[in-house]
Amino acid sequence: MARPRGTINVVCQNPRCKYYLKEKGKDIIKSGKYSTGHQRYYCKHCRTYFMETKGTPLYRRRLSEEEIIQICKLLV
């Protein structure tokens, strides 16, 4: 018996995509992981790969999410 798939709560991050920041999980599939350990996603509509942190302060950072949260706490 096949295992039920979980829902994907990620929206497409490509501004040229018809579903850009609109529908969570609309034809988006998991597509492995980056070397940093972040989940990699693929949008079937615009055929682009992205990670869920794109467009956030955590994007392209070599620090872990926990380290960034700790730095923010120390700055407050």
PDB file of N, CA, C and O in Angstrom:
ATOM      1  N   MET A   1       0.843  -1.179   0.000  1.00  0.00           N
ATOM      2  CA  MET A   1       0.000   0.000   0.000  1.00  0.00           C
ATOM      3  C   MET A   1       0.888   1.242   0.000  1.00  0.00           C
ATOM      4  O   MET A   1       1.851   1.328   0.763  1.00  0.00           O
ATOM      5  N   ALA A   2       0.563   2.182  -0.843  1.00  0.00           N
ATOM      6  CA  ALA A   2       1.356   3.404  -0.965  1.00  0.00           C
ATOM      7  C   ALA A   2       1.099   4.332   0.213  1.00  0.00           C
ATOM      8  O   ALA A   2      -0.016   4.435   0.726  1.00  0.00           O
ATOM      9  N   ARG A   3       2.152   4.992   0.615  1.00  0.00           N
ATOM     10  CA  ARG A   3       2.061   5.951   1.705  1.00  0.00           C
ATOM     11  C   ARG A   3       1.448   7.253   1.192  1.00  0.00           C
ATOM     12  O   ARG A   3       1.824   7.703   0.110  1.00  0.00           O
ATOM     13  N   PRO A   4       0.520   7.879   1.922  1.00  0.00           N
ATOM     14  CA  PRO A   4      -0.049   9.150   1.455  1.00  0.00           C
ATOM     15  C   PRO A   4       1.004  10.250   1.482  1.00  0.00           C
ATOM     16  O   PRO A   4       1.832  10.308   2.392  1.00  0.00           O
ATOM     17  N   ARG A   5       0.967  11.106   0.496  1.00  0.00           N
ATOM     18  CA  ARG A   5       1.928  12.203   0.421  1.00  0.00           C
ATOM     19  C   ARG A   5       1.531  13.328   1.358  1.00  0.00           C
ATOM     20  O   ARG A   5       0.349  13.602   1.567  1.00  0.00           O
ATOM     21  N   GLY A   6       2.538  13.969   1.913  1.00  0.00           N
ATOM     22  CA  GLY A   6       2.282  15.120   2.760  1.00  0.00           C
ATOM     23  C   GLY A   6       2.020  16.356   1.913  1.00  0.00           C
ATOM     24  O   GLY A   6       2.367  16.393   0.732  1.00  0.00           O
ATOM     25  N   THR A   7       1.421  17.345   2.507  1.00  0.00           N
ATOM     26  CA  THR A   7       1.159  18.575   1.766  1.00  0.00           C
ATOM     27  C   THR A   7       2.418  19.430   1.739  1.00  0.00           C
ATOM     28  O   THR A   7       3.208  19.417   2.683  1.00  0.00           O
ATOM     29  N   ILE A   8       2.597  20.163   0.669  1.00  0.00           N
ATOM     30  CA  ILE A   8       3.737  21.054   0.523  1.00  0.00           C
ATOM     31  C   ILE A   8       3.238  22.476   0.732  1.00  0.00           C
ATOM     32  O   ILE A   8       2.393  22.956  -0.023  1.00  0.00           O
ATOM     33  N   ASN A   9       3.756  23.151   1.750  1.00  0.00           N
ATOM     34  CA  ASN A   9       3.327  24.507   2.084  1.00  0.00           C
ATOM     35  C   ASN A   9       4.299  25.546   1.558  1.00  0.00           C
ATOM     36  O   ASN A   9       4.711  26.449   2.287  1.00  0.00           O
ATOM     37  N   VAL A  10       4.666  25.416   0.285  1.00  0.00           N
ATOM     38  CA  VAL A  10       5.618  26.322  -0.346  1.00  0.00           C
ATOM     39  C   VAL A  10       4.977  26.865  -1.608  1.00  0.00           C
ATOM     40  O   VAL A  10       4.277  26.138  -2.312  1.00  0.00           O
ATOM     41  N   VAL A  11       5.210  28.139  -1.901  1.00  0.00           N
ATOM     42  CA  VAL A  11       4.716  28.747  -3.136  1.00  0.00           C
ATOM     43  C   VAL A  11       5.885  29.001  -4.075  1.00  0.00           C
ATOM     44  O   VAL A  11       7.032  29.087  -3.636  1.00  0.00           O
ATOM     45  N   CYS A  12       5.598  29.120  -5.361  1.00  0.00           N
ATOM     46  CA  CYS A  12       6.651  29.353  -6.344  1.00  0.00           C
ATOM     47  C   CYS A  12       7.293  30.718  -6.109  1.00  0.00           C
ATOM     48  O   CYS A  12       6.601  31.700  -5.845  1.00  0.00           O
ATOM     49  N   GLN A  13       8.620  30.770  -6.208  1.00  0.00           N
ATOM     50  CA  GLN A  13       9.380  31.991  -5.936  1.00  0.00           C
ATOM     51  C   GLN A  13       9.797  32.726  -7.208  1.00  0.00           C
ATOM     52  O   GLN A  13      10.524  33.717  -7.131  1.00  0.00           O
ATOM     53  N   ASN A  14       9.351  32.262  -8.372  1.00  0.00           N
ATOM     54  CA  ASN A  14       9.720  32.870  -9.644  1.00  0.00           C
ATOM     55  C   ASN A  14       8.703  33.953 -10.017  1.00  0.00           C
ATOM     56  O   ASN A  14       7.531  33.634 -10.217  1.00  0.00           O
ATOM     57  N   PRO A  15       9.119  35.237 -10.118  1.00  0.00           N
ATOM     58  CA  PRO A  15       8.174  36.315 -10.439  1.00  0.00           C
ATOM     59  C   PRO A  15       7.497  36.151 -11.800  1.00  0.00           C
ATOM     60  O   PRO A  15       6.428  36.720 -12.023  1.00  0.00           O
ATOM     61  N   ARG A  16       8.091  35.396 -12.701  1.00  0.00           N
ATOM     62  CA  ARG A  16       7.498  35.203 -14.027  1.00  0.00           C
ATOM     63  C   ARG A  16       6.500  34.049 -14.070  1.00  0.00           C
ATOM     64  O   ARG A  16       5.875  33.807 -15.103  1.00  0.00           O
ATOM     65  N   CYS A  17       6.350  33.341 -12.964  1.00  0.00           N
ATOM     66  CA  CYS A  17       5.435  32.198 -12.911  1.00  0.00           C
ATOM     67  C   CYS A  17       3.999  32.671 -12.690  1.00  0.00           C
ATOM     68  O   CYS A  17       3.754  33.652 -11.987  1.00  0.00           O
ATOM     69  N   LYS A  18       3.067  31.960 -13.297  1.00  0.00           N
ATOM     70  CA  LYS A  18       1.644  32.276 -13.159  1.00  0.00           C
ATOM     71  C   LYS A  18       1.169  32.114 -11.709  1.00  0.00           C
ATOM     72  O   LYS A  18       0.231  32.788 -11.283  1.00  0.00           O
ATOM     73  N   TYR A  19       1.814  31.228 -10.960  1.00  0.00           N
ATOM     74  CA  TYR A  19       1.423  30.965  -9.570  1.00  0.00           C
ATOM     75  C   TYR A  19       2.386  31.577  -8.558  1.00  0.00           C
ATOM     76  O   TYR A  19       2.473  31.103  -7.425  1.00  0.00           O
ATOM     77  N   TYR A  20       3.103  32.611  -8.946  1.00  0.00           N
ATOM     78  CA  TYR A  20       4.077  33.290  -8.077  1.00  0.00           C
ATOM     79  C   TYR A  20       3.407  33.774  -6.800  1.00  0.00           C
ATOM     80  O   TYR A  20       2.515  34.621  -6.846  1.00  0.00           O
ATOM     81  N   LEU A  21       3.832  33.241  -5.668  1.00  0.00           N
ATOM     82  CA  LEU A  21       3.343  33.593  -4.328  1.00  0.00           C
ATOM     83  C   LEU A  21       1.825  33.473  -4.179  1.00  0.00           C
ATOM     84  O   LEU A  21       1.228  34.194  -3.380  1.00  0.00           O
ATOM     85  N   LYS A  22       1.188  32.564  -4.944  1.00  0.00           N
ATOM     86  CA  LYS A  22      -0.271  32.467  -4.893  1.00  0.00           C
ATOM     87  C   LYS A  22      -0.780  31.205  -4.215  1.00  0.00           C
ATOM     88  O   LYS A  22      -1.348  31.291  -3.127  1.00  0.00           O
ATOM     89  N   GLU A  23      -0.598  30.049  -4.814  1.00  0.00           N
ATOM     90  CA  GLU A  23      -1.187  28.820  -4.289  1.00  0.00           C
ATOM     91  C   GLU A  23      -0.127  27.904  -3.706  1.00  0.00           C
ATOM     92  O   GLU A  23       0.804  27.498  -4.402  1.00  0.00           O
ATOM     93  N   LYS A  24      -0.266  27.583  -2.448  1.00  0.00           N
ATOM     94  CA  LYS A  24       0.696  26.697  -1.787  1.00  0.00           C
ATOM     95  C   LYS A  24       0.598  25.292  -2.360  1.00  0.00           C
ATOM     96  O   LYS A  24      -0.482  24.705  -2.424  1.00  0.00           O
ATOM     97  N   GLY A  25       1.742  24.766  -2.773  1.00  0.00           N
ATOM     98  CA  GLY A  25       1.808  23.401  -3.260  1.00  0.00           C
ATOM     99  C   GLY A  25       1.256  23.170  -4.649  1.00  0.00           C
ATOM    100  O   GLY A  25       1.174  22.022  -5.085  1.00  0.00           O
ATOM    101  N   LYS A  26       0.871  24.226  -5.368  1.00  0.00           N
ATOM    102  CA  LYS A  26       0.303  24.066  -6.711  1.00  0.00           C
ATOM    103  C   LYS A  26       1.373  23.568  -7.675  1.00  0.00           C
ATOM    104  O   LYS A  26       2.202  24.347  -8.145  1.00  0.00           O
ATOM    105  N   ASP A  27       1.354  22.285  -7.965  1.00  0.00           N
ATOM    106  CA  ASP A  27       2.303  21.629  -8.875  1.00  0.00           C
ATOM    107  C   ASP A  27       3.756  21.885  -8.505  1.00  0.00           C
ATOM    108  O   ASP A  27       4.599  22.081  -9.380  1.00  0.00           O
ATOM    109  N   ILE A  28       4.046  21.882  -7.214  1.00  0.00           N
ATOM    110  CA  ILE A  28       5.417  22.009  -6.717  1.00  0.00           C
ATOM    111  C   ILE A  28       5.792  20.674  -6.086  1.00  0.00           C
ATOM    112  O   ILE A  28       5.035  20.109  -5.296  1.00  0.00           O
ATOM    113  N   ILE A  29       6.966  20.183  -6.447  1.00  0.00           N
ATOM    114  CA  ILE A  29       7.417  18.900  -5.916  1.00  0.00           C
ATOM    115  C   ILE A  29       8.778  19.061  -5.252  1.00  0.00           C
ATOM    116  O   ILE A  29       9.554  19.951  -5.601  1.00  0.00           O
ATOM    117  N   LYS A  30       9.053  18.191  -4.296  1.00  0.00           N
ATOM    118  CA  LYS A  30      10.374  18.170  -3.675  1.00  0.00           C
ATOM    119  C   LYS A  30      11.351  17.575  -4.676  1.00  0.00           C
ATOM    120  O   LYS A  30      11.020  16.639  -5.404  1.00  0.00           O
ATOM    121  N   SER A  31      12.558  18.128  -4.705  1.00  0.00           N
ATOM    122  CA  SER A  31      13.538  17.668  -5.693  1.00  0.00           C
ATOM    123  C   SER A  31      14.924  17.563  -5.071  1.00  0.00           C
ATOM    124  O   SER A  31      15.879  18.149  -5.581  1.00  0.00           O
ATOM    125  N   GLY A  32      15.041  16.830  -3.988  1.00  0.00           N
ATOM    126  CA  GLY A  32      16.334  16.641  -3.345  1.00  0.00           C
ATOM    127  C   GLY A  32      16.679  17.752  -2.380  1.00  0.00           C
ATOM    128  O   GLY A  32      15.812  18.501  -1.929  1.00  0.00           O
ATOM    129  N   LYS A  33      17.973  17.847  -2.069  1.00  0.00           N
ATOM    130  CA  LYS A  33      18.446  18.871  -1.133  1.00  0.00           C
ATOM    131  C   LYS A  33      19.706  19.515  -1.669  1.00  0.00           C
ATOM    132  O   LYS A  33      20.459  18.903  -2.426  1.00  0.00           O
ATOM    133  N   TYR A  34      19.930  20.762  -1.266  1.00  0.00           N
ATOM    134  CA  TYR A  34      21.158  21.466  -1.611  1.00  0.00           C
ATOM    135  C   TYR A  34      22.268  21.005  -0.671  1.00  0.00           C
ATOM    136  O   TYR A  34      22.004  20.329   0.323  1.00  0.00           O
ATOM    137  N   SER A  35      23.498  21.368  -0.983  1.00  0.00           N
ATOM    138  CA  SER A  35      24.633  20.959  -0.149  1.00  0.00           C
ATOM    139  C   SER A  35      24.551  21.549   1.254  1.00  0.00           C
ATOM    140  O   SER A  35      25.164  21.023   2.182  1.00  0.00           O
ATOM    141  N   THR A  36      23.798  22.638   1.416  1.00  0.00           N
ATOM    142  CA  THR A  36      23.623  23.254   2.729  1.00  0.00           C
ATOM    143  C   THR A  36      22.599  22.511   3.578  1.00  0.00           C
ATOM    144  O   THR A  36      22.443  22.798   4.765  1.00  0.00           O
ATOM    145  N   GLY A  37      21.902  21.558   2.966  1.00  0.00           N
ATOM    146  CA  GLY A  37      20.900  20.796   3.694  1.00  0.00           C
ATOM    147  C   GLY A  37      19.489  21.316   3.508  1.00  0.00           C
ATOM    148  O   GLY A  37      18.543  20.697   3.995  1.00  0.00           O
ATOM    149  N   HIS A  38      19.318  22.438   2.817  1.00  0.00           N
ATOM    150  CA  HIS A  38      17.984  22.989   2.583  1.00  0.00           C
ATOM    151  C   HIS A  38      17.248  22.166   1.529  1.00  0.00           C
ATOM    152  O   HIS A  38      17.851  21.660   0.582  1.00  0.00           O
ATOM    153  N   GLN A  39      15.947  22.043   1.710  1.00  0.00           N
ATOM    154  CA  GLN A  39      15.116  21.307   0.757  1.00  0.00           C
ATOM    155  C   GLN A  39      15.072  22.048  -0.576  1.00  0.00           C
ATOM    156  O   GLN A  39      14.969  23.275  -0.609  1.00  0.00           O
ATOM    157  N   ARG A  40      15.149  21.302  -1.667  1.00  0.00           N
ATOM    158  CA  ARG A  40      15.079  21.872  -3.011  1.00  0.00           C
ATOM    159  C   ARG A  40      13.703  21.549  -3.582  1.00  0.00           C
ATOM    160  O   ARG A  40      13.232  20.418  -3.465  1.00  0.00           O
ATOM    161  N   TYR A  41      13.047  22.548  -4.205  1.00  0.00           N
ATOM    162  CA  TYR A  41      11.724  22.376  -4.788  1.00  0.00           C
ATOM    163  C   TYR A  41      11.760  22.675  -6.278  1.00  0.00           C
ATOM    164  O   TYR A  41      12.636  23.395  -6.758  1.00  0.00           O
ATOM    165  N   TYR A  42      10.795  22.112  -7.009  1.00  0.00           N
ATOM    166  CA  TYR A  42      10.691  22.310  -8.450  1.00  0.00           C
ATOM    167  C   TYR A  42       9.255  22.687  -8.783  1.00  0.00           C
ATOM    168  O   TYR A  42       8.317  22.003  -8.373  1.00  0.00           O
ATOM    169  N   CYS A  43       9.082  23.783  -9.531  1.00  0.00           N
ATOM    170  CA  CYS A  43       7.759  24.215  -9.975  1.00  0.00           C
ATOM    171  C   CYS A  43       7.529  23.661 -11.376  1.00  0.00           C
ATOM    172  O   CYS A  43       8.311  23.934 -12.287  1.00  0.00           O
ATOM    173  N   LYS A  44       6.468  22.890 -11.552  1.00  0.00           N
ATOM    174  CA  LYS A  44       6.177  22.284 -12.850  1.00  0.00           C
ATOM    175  C   LYS A  44       5.678  23.306 -13.870  1.00  0.00           C
ATOM    176  O   LYS A  44       5.765  23.062 -15.073  1.00  0.00           O
ATOM    177  N   HIS A  45       5.157  24.445 -13.413  1.00  0.00           N
ATOM    178  CA  HIS A  45       4.633  25.451 -14.344  1.00  0.00           C
ATOM    179  C   HIS A  45       5.744  26.231 -15.028  1.00  0.00           C
ATOM    180  O   HIS A  45       5.765  26.338 -16.254  1.00  0.00           O
ATOM    181  N   CYS A  46       6.660  26.771 -14.248  1.00  0.00           N
ATOM    182  CA  CYS A  46       7.724  27.604 -14.831  1.00  0.00           C
ATOM    183  C   CYS A  46       9.041  26.847 -14.970  1.00  0.00           C
ATOM    184  O   CYS A  46      10.019  27.390 -15.484  1.00  0.00           O
ATOM    185  N   ARG A  47       9.069  25.595 -14.513  1.00  0.00           N
ATOM    186  CA  ARG A  47      10.241  24.715 -14.635  1.00  0.00           C
ATOM    187  C   ARG A  47      11.494  25.304 -13.986  1.00  0.00           C
ATOM    188  O   ARG A  47      12.574  25.286 -14.577  1.00  0.00           O
ATOM    189  N   THR A  48      11.343  25.820 -12.779  1.00  0.00           N
ATOM    190  CA  THR A  48      12.493  26.354 -12.052  1.00  0.00           C
ATOM    191  C   THR A  48      12.649  25.636 -10.718  1.00  0.00           C
ATOM    192  O   THR A  48      11.688  25.114 -10.154  1.00  0.00           O
ATOM    193  N   TYR A  49      13.886  25.624 -10.231  1.00  0.00           N
ATOM    194  CA  TYR A  49      14.215  25.064  -8.927  1.00  0.00           C
ATOM    195  C   TYR A  49      14.419  26.211  -7.953  1.00  0.00           C
ATOM    196  O   TYR A  49      14.909  27.274  -8.335  1.00  0.00           O
ATOM    197  N   PHE A  50      14.051  26.004  -6.709  1.00  0.00           N
ATOM    198  CA  PHE A  50      14.243  27.034  -5.693  1.00  0.00           C
ATOM    199  C   PHE A  50      14.218  26.390  -4.323  1.00  0.00           C
ATOM    200  O   PHE A  50      13.821  25.234  -4.176  1.00  0.00           O
ATOM    201  N   MET A  51      14.646  27.146  -3.315  1.00  0.00           N
ATOM    202  CA  MET A  51      14.532  26.686  -1.932  1.00  0.00           C
ATOM    203  C   MET A  51      13.543  27.596  -1.217  1.00  0.00           C
ATOM    204  O   MET A  51      13.347  28.744  -1.617  1.00  0.00           O
ATOM    205  N   GLU A  52      12.926  27.087  -0.167  1.00  0.00           N
ATOM    206  CA  GLU A  52      11.856  27.836   0.489  1.00  0.00           C
ATOM    207  C   GLU A  52      12.335  29.104   1.182  1.00  0.00           C
ATOM    208  O   GLU A  52      11.511  29.955   1.518  1.00  0.00           O
ATOM    209  N   THR A  53      13.624  29.262   1.405  1.00  0.00           N
ATOM    210  CA  THR A  53      14.117  30.468   2.073  1.00  0.00           C
ATOM    211  C   THR A  53      14.388  31.611   1.100  1.00  0.00           C
ATOM    212  O   THR A  53      14.805  32.687   1.528  1.00  0.00           O
ATOM    213  N   LYS A  54      14.163  31.404  -0.196  1.00  0.00           N
ATOM    214  CA  LYS A  54      14.404  32.463  -1.174  1.00  0.00           C
ATOM    215  C   LYS A  54      13.487  33.647  -0.868  1.00  0.00           C
ATOM    216  O   LYS A  54      12.296  33.470  -0.609  1.00  0.00           O
ATOM    217  N   GLY A  55      14.049  34.849  -0.900  1.00  0.00           N
ATOM    218  CA  GLY A  55      13.274  36.045  -0.595  1.00  0.00           C
ATOM    219  C   GLY A  55      13.207  36.361   0.888  1.00  0.00           C
ATOM    220  O   GLY A  55      12.475  37.264   1.291  1.00  0.00           O
ATOM    221  N   THR A  56      13.957  35.634   1.709  1.00  0.00           N
ATOM    222  CA  THR A  56      13.993  35.886   3.148  1.00  0.00           C
ATOM    223  C   THR A  56      15.424  36.218   3.558  1.00  0.00           C
ATOM    224  O   THR A  56      16.351  35.991   2.781  1.00  0.00           O
ATOM    225  N   PRO A  57      15.620  36.749   4.758  1.00  0.00           N
ATOM    226  CA  PRO A  57      16.989  37.032   5.217  1.00  0.00           C
ATOM    227  C   PRO A  57      17.856  35.775   5.342  1.00  0.00           C
ATOM    228  O   PRO A  57      19.081  35.882   5.413  1.00  0.00           O
ATOM    229  N   LEU A  58      17.249  34.603   5.370  1.00  0.00           N
ATOM    230  CA  LEU A  58      18.009  33.361   5.503  1.00  0.00           C
ATOM    231  C   LEU A  58      18.558  32.859   4.171  1.00  0.00           C
ATOM    232  O   LEU A  58      19.361  31.926   4.150  1.00  0.00           O
ATOM    233  N   TYR A  59      18.136  33.465   3.054  1.00  0.00           N
ATOM    234  CA  TYR A  59      18.549  32.985   1.732  1.00  0.00           C
ATOM    235  C   TYR A  59      20.026  33.264   1.468  1.00  0.00           C
ATOM    236  O   TYR A  59      20.512  34.367   1.720  1.00  0.00           O
ATOM    237  N   ARG A  60      20.728  32.270   0.965  1.00  0.00           N
ATOM    238  CA  ARG A  60      22.156  32.324   0.619  1.00  0.00           C
ATOM    239  C   ARG A  60      23.061  32.642   1.808  1.00  0.00           C
ATOM    240  O   ARG A  60      24.113  33.258   1.639  1.00  0.00           O
ATOM    241  N   ARG A  61      22.669  32.240   2.970  1.00  0.00           N
ATOM    242  CA  ARG A  61      23.499  32.427   4.156  1.00  0.00           C
ATOM    243  C   ARG A  61      24.173  31.114   4.484  1.00  0.00           C
ATOM    244  O   ARG A  61      23.562  30.051   4.368  1.00  0.00           O
ATOM    245  N   ARG A  62      25.411  31.177   4.887  1.00  0.00           N
ATOM    246  CA  ARG A  62      26.139  29.956   5.224  1.00  0.00           C
ATOM    247  C   ARG A  62      25.932  29.564   6.688  1.00  0.00           C
ATOM    248  O   ARG A  62      26.378  28.503   7.123  1.00  0.00           O
ATOM    249  N   LEU A  63      25.262  30.417   7.432  1.00  0.00           N
ATOM    250  CA  LEU A  63      24.944  30.099   8.820  1.00  0.00           C
ATOM    251  C   LEU A  63      23.679  29.253   8.868  1.00  0.00           C
ATOM    252  O   LEU A  63      22.838  29.329   7.972  1.00  0.00           O
ATOM    253  N   SER A  64      23.552  28.464   9.896  1.00  0.00           N
ATOM    254  CA  SER A  64      22.328  27.684  10.058  1.00  0.00           C
ATOM    255  C   SER A  64      21.215  28.614  10.542  1.00  0.00           C
ATOM    256  O   SER A  64      21.472  29.719  11.019  1.00  0.00           O
ATOM    257  N   GLU A  65      20.001  28.150  10.412  1.00  0.00           N
ATOM    258  CA  GLU A  65      18.853  28.945  10.841  1.00  0.00           C
ATOM    259  C   GLU A  65      18.932  29.238  12.339  1.00  0.00           C
ATOM    260  O   GLU A  65      18.583  30.335  12.777  1.00  0.00           O
ATOM    261  N   GLU A  66      19.386  28.268  13.119  1.00  0.00           N
ATOM    262  CA  GLU A  66      19.505  28.460  14.567  1.00  0.00           C
ATOM    263  C   GLU A  66      20.529  29.544  14.902  1.00  0.00           C
ATOM    264  O   GLU A  66      20.315  30.343  15.814  1.00  0.00           O
ATOM    265  N   GLU A  67      21.650  29.573  14.159  1.00  0.00           N
ATOM    266  CA  GLU A  67      22.678  30.592  14.398  1.00  0.00           C
ATOM    267  C   GLU A  67      22.157  31.991  14.071  1.00  0.00           C
ATOM    268  O   GLU A  67      22.457  32.944  14.790  1.00  0.00           O
ATOM    269  N   ILE A  68      21.394  32.121  13.012  1.00  0.00           N
ATOM    270  CA  ILE A  68      20.834  33.425  12.641  1.00  0.00           C
ATOM    271  C   ILE A  68      19.818  33.883  13.679  1.00  0.00           C
ATOM    272  O   ILE A  68      19.786  35.062  14.034  1.00  0.00           O
ATOM    273  N   ILE A  69      18.994  32.972  14.168  1.00  0.00           N
ATOM    274  CA  ILE A  69      18.021  33.321  15.210  1.00  0.00           C
ATOM    275  C   ILE A  69      18.740  33.762  16.478  1.00  0.00           C
ATOM    276  O   ILE A  69      18.316  34.718  17.127  1.00  0.00           O
ATOM    277  N   GLN A  70      19.819  33.080  16.838  1.00  0.00           N
ATOM    278  CA  GLN A  70      20.600  33.453  18.018  1.00  0.00           C
ATOM    279  C   GLN A  70      21.201  34.849  17.855  1.00  0.00           C
ATOM    280  O   GLN A  70      21.185  35.636  18.801  1.00  0.00           O
ATOM    281  N   ILE A  71      21.730  35.169  16.673  1.00  0.00           N
ATOM    282  CA  ILE A  71      22.294  36.501  16.407  1.00  0.00           C
ATOM    283  C   ILE A  71      21.215  37.566  16.547  1.00  0.00           C
ATOM    284  O   ILE A  71      21.457  38.619  17.138  1.00  0.00           O
ATOM    285  N   CYS A  72      20.024  37.302  16.007  1.00  0.00           N
ATOM    286  CA  CYS A  72      18.919  38.265  16.106  1.00  0.00           C
ATOM    287  C   CYS A  72      18.516  38.496  17.560  1.00  0.00           C
ATOM    288  O   CYS A  72      18.214  39.624  17.948  1.00  0.00           O
ATOM    289  N   LYS A  73      18.510  37.442  18.359  1.00  0.00           N
ATOM    290  CA  LYS A  73      18.173  37.587  19.779  1.00  0.00           C
ATOM    291  C   LYS A  73      19.207  38.440  20.501  1.00  0.00           C
ATOM    292  O   LYS A  73      18.856  39.229  21.378  1.00  0.00           O
ATOM    293  N   LEU A  74      20.472  38.289  20.141  1.00  0.00           N
ATOM    294  CA  LEU A  74      21.530  39.066  20.784  1.00  0.00           C
ATOM    295  C   LEU A  74      21.484  40.543  20.381  1.00  0.00           C
ATOM    296  O   LEU A  74      21.915  41.407  21.144  1.00  0.00           O
ATOM    297  N   LEU A  75      20.968  40.832  19.194  1.00  0.00           N
ATOM    298  CA  LEU A  75      20.879  42.220  18.729  1.00  0.00           C
ATOM    299  C   LEU A  75      19.728  42.984  19.372  1.00  0.00           C
ATOM    300  O   LEU A  75      19.741  44.214  19.400  1.00  0.00           O
ATOM    301  N   VAL A  76      18.743  42.274  19.881  1.00  0.00           N
ATOM    302  CA  VAL A  76      17.563  42.933  20.463  1.00  0.00           C
ATOM    303  C   VAL A  76      17.811  43.371  21.868  1.00  0.00           C
ATOM    304  O   VAL A  76      16.923  43.941  22.503  1.00  0.00           O
TER     305      VAL A  76
END
